[in-house]
Amino acid sequence: MKASKRNVQIKLITEIFQKGNKEVTKVEESGTLFQREDSSILTFTERYEDQEDDVQALITISPERVSVKRTGAVDMHQIFKKKQTTENVYRHAYGTIHMETFTDQITFRDLSQSKTGQLFISYLTKLNGEESRRHRLTLSFKEEKE
């Protein structure tokens, strides 16, 4: 497969479970999908009503890992590797948070397999060494109609 570039509609749902509570964040934006033989790269801008600055997101999906890089109102580079713990620093207007991430599951379906691509990641995070929280990230994307 040669490299390709497509405009896509993105829907990102993040669920956080802690002490019987569930927090859900949804983002729906237009973005760009770059596909190469061994990886897929999604770029989009997250816009939030309660934030002055936008967040630029760059998600790189390869067979061995997923990289999520966010810059702007927040700054982070989170790596997901199946059945491994990774660390990163999350910076935002209110300070810096050290994150440990243990990834349980990563599944990915690209647009060559169906009309809607999907990335699913199930993981645990520890923020500044506190109690772990369960996260589920579901990112769906489909080609925008001309």
N, C-alpha and C positions, 0 to 999 in steps of 0.2 A: 504494500500500500504506500503510495507516495504521500507527501505532506498535503494537507488540505486545510482550508480556513472557511468557517461557516458562521453566520450570525445566528445566535440561538436565544431562546427565551428560557430563563433560568428560574427555578423555584427551589429555594433552600429552606429546609425546616430543621431546626435544632431543638432537641428535647433534652432537658436536664432534670434528672430525678434525684431528690435528696430528702431523706426523712419523711417519706410518704407524700411529698409535694412534687408537682410536675410543672416546669416552666417551659413554655414553647415560644420560639422566635421564628417568624416567617419573613423571608425576603423574596421578592419577585422582581427581577430586573432583566434587561436585555444585556447580552454579553457576546463574547466571541469564543468559538471553539477552534483550536488548532489541533489537528491530529497528524501524528507521525506514526511510523511503523510500530515503535515500541512505547509510545506515550501519547497522552491527551492533555491539553492545557486549556483550562477555562479561565477567562478574564472577565470581570464585571465590576461595577461600582455599586457599593451598598449605600443607600440613602436612607437616613432616619430622620423623622420629623423632630425628635428631641435632641438632635446633634447638629451643631453648626457645620462641622466638616464631614465630608463623605469618607468612605473607606474603600480603597482600591483592593480588590481581591484577585489573587493569582493562585489557581489550584492546578498542580501538576500531578497527574495520575500515571504511574508506571507499574509494571508487574510486581515489583518488590516493595513499593512504598507510595504514600500519598503525601504531598507537601502542600500546606496551606500557608500562603504568605499574605498578610494584610498590612496595608500602610495607610496613613492618613490620621483620622481621629484616634485610631489605635495602631499599634505597631507590634507585630508578632510573626514568627515563622515556626509553625507547628508541623512536626513530622509524625506520620503514622506508619508504623511497621507492625504487621500482624504478629501477635503474641510476644511483643517486645515493649519495653518501657523507654520512652524518649523524654527529653526535657527541653523547655524553652522559657523565654521571658516574655510576658505580656505587658506592654506599656500603654497607658492611657492617661487622660487628663488628671486622674486622681492618684497616680503613682504607678509602681511596678509590681507585678505579681510573678512569682516563680511557679511554673507549672510542670508537673510530672504527668505523663500520659501513658496509660497501658492500653494498647489496642487489642480488642477481642476479635473483631471481625471487620473485614473490608470486602465488599463485593462491588463490581463495576460492570456495567453493560454499556457499550458505546453505540453510536448511531448506526453502525454497520450491522448491528444485531437486531435492532428494532427501531420504530419511529421515535421513541422516547429513550434517551440515555439516562442512566441513573448510577449515582455513586452512593453507597451506604456504608457508614462506619459506626461501629459500636465500640465505645471506649470508656475508661475511667480516668478522671483527673483528680489530682491533689493540688490545691492552690496553697502556696506557702506552707506546705507540710500538713495542712489540716485534713480532715476526714475526706475520703474519696467520694466523688459524685459520679453517677452513671450518666453518660451522654449518648445520644443517638443523632447522627447527622445524616439527613437524606437530601441529596441534591439531584433534582430531576432537570433535564434539559431537552429541548426539541428545537429543530430548525425553524427559524422564523420564516413565515410566508412572505414572498416578495410583494 
